[in-house]
Amino acid sequence: MGRVVLVTGVSRDLGRQFARTIAQDPAVDRVIGVDIVPPRGDIGEVSFVRADIRNPVIAKIIVKEDVDTVVHMSVIATPGGVGGRATMKELNVIGTMQLLAACQRAPSVQHLVVKSTSTVYGASSRDPAMFTEEMSARRLPRSGYARDAFEIEGYVRGFSRRRPDVRVTTLRMANVLGPSVHSPIAEYFRMPVIPRVFGYDPRLQFLHHDDLIAVLQHCVNRDIAGTFNIAGDGVIMLSQAIRRLGRASVPLPPFALGGLGAAMRRGNTVEFSPEQQAFLTYGRGIDTTRMRTELGFEPSFTTAQVVGDFAASLPPGLHSPGRLTSPDTMLAGVSQALSRGAARG
């Protein structure tokens, strides 16, 4: 018999896509998708169970379905879609704690794959050129998605100590980007005029959404435990990415960028959190040597190719052929974004 895989977070696009993909894998017998609300679109051969992982009922599902592999993708990056930061933290942290408790009590569970994020390393002026998996953030995250991811990884390590018989694979993903991705960084790059911090040109790494699906499938089919950085090869400067996207940009002092981010959050336009502002100021580099040598995975897209594929999906920008850009045009675009955010707030 093949593996029985439980996937959390299937109501979101990436969770749904992965569940559909892994259900077609010959090595997998059944896939159970779990989330609070039904997924949008066709889920193929996936069996959907409407359940909240914050509720102990998740333990009954794991036992009843005789699940041997759990892929945890139900970690939310933005509070806007779930009713606020308090609900987001409860879903992320309390939900993970309940899921781990359920896995701990289920003797059938043999493998746990956790979709984490390179955001746990933070972003500051004190960062090394490249973070390896043994390193930690120079400044521990104090709030938001980064704090949730940091706490989740702590609980996952605790679970690994309590259940040493279970293989635990933690994947610290770089920012995921692709034509169908809707995330804070994707919406930032979709802006017609992109604000950036004056005097800074951060190094960025990205992971294509197809490679995210591929690396999760790779892990399900291999008995490999450990923590791995996952990103496309190479880095790209923010200024290079903006040019390849055909977008205009305007440099702003840090306090002005913070004010713009607050206006956008109030107006529900673009999620522009303090952690994202830090990332767009200092950037982040992660070393992916272990991904290749130990995990045995090679992404299909380099970081530059990820940006290129994303750029192909965008409508013409101010720097596209036939369009002219001037400082007045760029400043007008930022002013309009601020006005819209203030009006909606």
C-alpha positions in Angstrom: 0.0 0.0 0.0 1.1 3.6 -0.7 1.4 6.4 1.7 -1.7 8.1 3.3 -1.0 11.8 3.3 -2.8 14.5 5.3 -2.4 18.1 4.0 -3.4 21.1 6.1 -4.3 24.5 4.6 -6.0 23.2 1.4 -8.4 26.1 1.1 -5.5 28.3 -0.1 -4.2 28.0 -3.6 -0.8 26.5 -2.9 -2.2 24.0 -0.4 -4.8 22.9 -2.9 -2.4 22.6 -5.8 0.0 20.5 -3.7 -2.8 18.2 -2.5 -3.9 17.6 -6.1 -0.4 17.0 -7.2 0.5 14.5 -4.5 -2.8 12.7 -5.0 -1.6 11.7 -8.5 1.7 10.3 -7.2 1.9 6.5 -7.7 3.6 6.2 -4.3 0.6 7.7 -2.5 -2.6 5.7 -1.8 -4.8 8.5 -0.4 -4.7 12.2 0.3 -6.9 13.9 3.0 -7.1 17.7 2.7 -8.0 19.6 5.9 -9.1 23.2 6.4 -11.7 25.4 8.0 -13.4 26.2 4.7 -13.7 24.2 1.5 -11.0 24.8 -1.2 -11.8 27.0 -4.2 -11.7 25.0 -7.4 -11.3 21.3 -8.2 -9.3 19.2 -5.8 -9.3 16.1 -8.0 -8.9 12.8 -6.0 -8.3 14.6 -2.7 -10.7 13.7 0.1 -11.6 17.0 1.8 -12.5 17.1 5.5 -13.8 20.3 6.9 -12.0 20.7 10.3 -10.2 23.2 12.4 -6.7 22.1 13.4 -7.1 24.1 16.6 -9.7 21.6 17.6 -8.7 18.2 19.1 -10.9 16.6 16.5 -7.9 16.6 14.1 -6.5 13.7 16.2 -9.5 11.6 15.4 -9.1 12.3 11.7 -5.5 11.2 11.7 -6.3 8.0 13.6 -9.4 7.2 11.6 -7.7 7.7 8.2 -4.5 5.8 9.4 -2.4 8.8 8.3 1.4 8.1 8.0 2.5 11.4 6.5 1.4 14.9 7.5 2.3 17.9 5.4 1.6 21.1 7.4 0.9 24.1 5.1 -1.7 25.9 7.2 0.5 28.8 8.3 -1.0 32.2 7.3 1.3 35.1 6.3 -1.1 38.0 6.5 -3.8 38.9 9.0 -6.1 40.6 6.5 -7.8 37.5 5.3 -8.6 36.0 8.7 -9.9 38.9 10.7 -6.9 40.3 12.3 -3.5 39.6 13.9 -5.0 37.8 17.0 -6.9 35.3 14.8 -3.8 34.8 12.6 -1.6 34.0 15.6 -4.2 31.6 17.0 -4.5 29.8 13.7 -0.8 29.6 13.2 0.6 28.8 16.7 -2.3 27.2 18.5 -3.3 25.3 15.4 0.2 23.9 15.0 0.4 22.9 18.7 -2.9 21.0 18.4 -1.7 19.3 15.2 1.6 18.3 16.7 -0.3 16.9 19.8 -2.5 14.9 17.5 0.6 13.5 15.6 2.3 12.7 18.9 -0.6 10.5 20.0 -1.0 8.8 16.6 1.2 5.7 16.3 0.6 5.6 12.5 2.4 8.9 11.8 5.9 8.3 10.5 6.7 11.5 8.7 6.0 15.2 9.3 6.8 17.8 6.6 6.5 21.5 7.7 6.4 24.3 5.3 8.3 27.0 7.1 9.9 30.2 5.9 13.3 31.9 5.6 11.6 34.9 7.4 12.7 33.2 10.7 16.1 34.6 10.0 14.8 38.1 10.1 16.4 41.0 8.2 18.8 43.5 9.7 22.1 45.3 9.1 23.9 42.7 11.2 23.0 39.7 9.1 25.7 37.5 7.5 25.9 37.3 3.7 24.2 33.9 3.7 22.3 32.2 6.5 22.9 28.5 7.0 20.4 26.2 8.7 22.5 26.3 11.9 22.2 30.1 12.2 19.5 32.1 13.9 18.2 35.6 13.5 20.5 38.4 14.7 17.4 40.0 16.1 14.6 37.7 17.2 11.3 38.5 15.6 8.9 40.2 18.0 5.6 40.1 16.1 3.8 39.1 12.9 4.4 36.2 10.6 8.1 35.9 11.5 7.3 35.5 15.2 4.7 32.9 14.4 7.1 30.9 12.2 9.8 31.2 14.9 7.5 29.8 17.6 6.2 27.1 15.3 9.7 25.8 14.6 10.3 25.7 18.3 7.2 23.5 18.8 8.3 21.3 15.9 11.7 20.7 17.5 10.0 19.8 20.7 7.7 17.3 18.9 10.8 15.8 17.3 12.4 15.2 20.7 9.2 13.5 22.0 8.7 11.4 18.9 12.2 10.5 17.7 10.7 7.7 15.6 9.0 10.3 13.4 11.0 11.8 10.5 10.6 15.6 10.7 11.5 17.7 7.6 11.3 21.5 8.0 11.6 23.5 4.8 12.6 27.2 5.2 11.3 28.6 2.0 12.5 31.8 0.4 9.7 34.2 -0.7 7.5 32.3 -3.1 6.7 34.0 -6.4 4.8 33.1 -9.6 2.0 34.3 -11.9 -0.7 32.8 -9.7 0.8 33.7 -6.3 -1.0 36.2 -4.1 1.3 37.1 -1.2 2.7 40.3 0.3 5.8 40.3 -1.9 3.8 39.4 -5.0 1.3 42.3 -4.4 4.2 44.6 -3.7 5.7 43.8 -7.1 2.3 44.2 -8.8 2.1 47.9 -7.8 2.4 50.2 -10.8 4.9 52.4 -8.9 7.1 50.5 -6.4 8.3 52.3 -3.3 11.8 51.4 -2.0 14.0 52.6 0.9 16.3 55.4 -0.2 20.0 54.4 -0.1 19.4 50.6 0.0 19.4 48.0 -2.7 18.8 44.7 -0.9 19.7 41.2 -2.2 16.7 39.0 -2.7 16.0 35.3 -3.3 12.9 33.7 -4.6 11.3 30.3 -5.0 9.0 29.6 -7.9 5.6 28.2 -6.9 6.1 25.1 -9.1 9.3 24.4 -7.2 7.5 24.8 -3.9 5.1 22.0 -5.0 8.0 19.9 -6.3 10.1 20.1 -3.2 7.1 19.1 -0.9 6.5 16.1 -3.2 10.2 15.3 -3.1 10.1 15.3 0.7 7.0 13.1 0.9 8.7 10.5 -1.2 12.0 10.4 0.6 12.9 9.3 4.1 15.0 12.4 4.9 14.8 14.4 8.1 16.3 17.8 9.0 15.9 21.5 8.4 16.6 22.8 4.9 16.8 26.2 3.2 14.9 26.2 -0.1 15.4 28.9 -2.8 16.2 29.3 -6.4 19.8 29.6 -7.4 21.4 33.0 -7.2 20.3 36.4 -5.9 18.9 39.5 -7.5 19.1 43.1 -6.4 15.8 44.9 -5.7 16.6 47.5 -8.4 17.3 44.7 -10.9 14.0 43.0 -10.1 12.1 46.3 -10.5 13.6 46.9 -13.9 12.9 43.3 -15.1 9.3 43.8 -14.0 9.0 46.9 -16.1 7.9 48.9 -13.1 8.8 52.4 -12.0 10.2 53.0 -8.5 10.5 55.9 -6.1 13.0 56.0 -3.3 11.5 57.1 0.1 13.1 57.6 3.5 12.3 54.9 6.0 9.8 56.9 7.9 7.8 57.7 4.7 7.9 54.0 3.7 6.5 53.1 7.1 3.7 55.7 6.7 2.9 54.3 3.2 2.8 50.8 4.6 0.4 51.8 7.4 -1.9 53.6 4.9 -1.9 50.5 2.6 -2.8 48.2 5.5 -5.7 50.4 6.6 -6.9 50.5 3.0 -6.5 46.7 2.5 -4.5 47.4 -0.7 -1.1 45.8 -0.1 0.0 44.1 3.1 3.1 46.1 4.1 4.2 44.8 7.5 7.3 46.0 9.4 9.0 42.6 8.7 8.5 43.2 5.0 9.8 46.7 5.3 13.0 45.3 6.9 13.3 42.7 4.2 13.0 45.4 1.5 15.7 47.4 3.3 18.3 44.8 4.2 17.4 41.8 2.1 18.3 38.3 3.0 20.5 35.5 1.7 20.1 31.8 2.5 22.6 29.1 1.8 21.1 26.2 -0.1 24.0 23.8 -0.1 22.2 21.3 2.1 19.1 21.4 -0.1 21.3 20.0 -2.9 23.7 17.7 -1.1 21.5 16.2 1.6 17.9 16.7 0.5 18.9 16.0 -3.2 16.6 18.7 -4.6 17.4 21.1 -7.4 14.9 23.9 -8.2 13.9 24.2 -11.9 13.9 28.0 -11.7 16.8 30.3 -10.6 15.9 33.4 -8.7 16.3 35.5 -11.9 14.0 33.1 -13.8 11.4 33.3 -11.1 11.3 37.1 -11.5 11.2 36.8 -15.3 8.2 34.4 -15.2 6.4 36.6 -12.8 7.1 39.7 -15.0 5.6 37.9 -18.0 2.3 37.7 -16.2 2.1 41.4 -15.4 0.3 44.1 -17.5 2.5 46.7 -19.1 4.2 49.0 -16.6 5.5 52.5 -16.7 8.9 51.2 -18.0 7.4 48.9 -20.6 8.0 49.7 -24.3 6.0 52.8 -25.5 5.6 54.2 -22.0 7.4 57.2 -20.5 8.4 57.6 -16.9 9.2 60.9 -15.1 9.7 61.7 -11.4 6.4 63.5 -11.4 4.6 60.4 -12.7 6.3 58.2 -10.0 5.4 60.6 -7.2 1.9 61.0 -8.5 1.4 57.2 -8.3 2.6 57.0 -4.7 0.4 60.0 -3.8 -2.6 58.2 -5.3 -1.8 55.0 -3.4 -1.6 57.0 -0.1 -4.9 58.8 -0.9 -6.7 55.5 -1.6 -5.4 53.9 1.5 -6.4 56.9 3.7 -9.8 57.1 2.1 -10.5 53.4 2.7 -9.1 53.6 6.2 
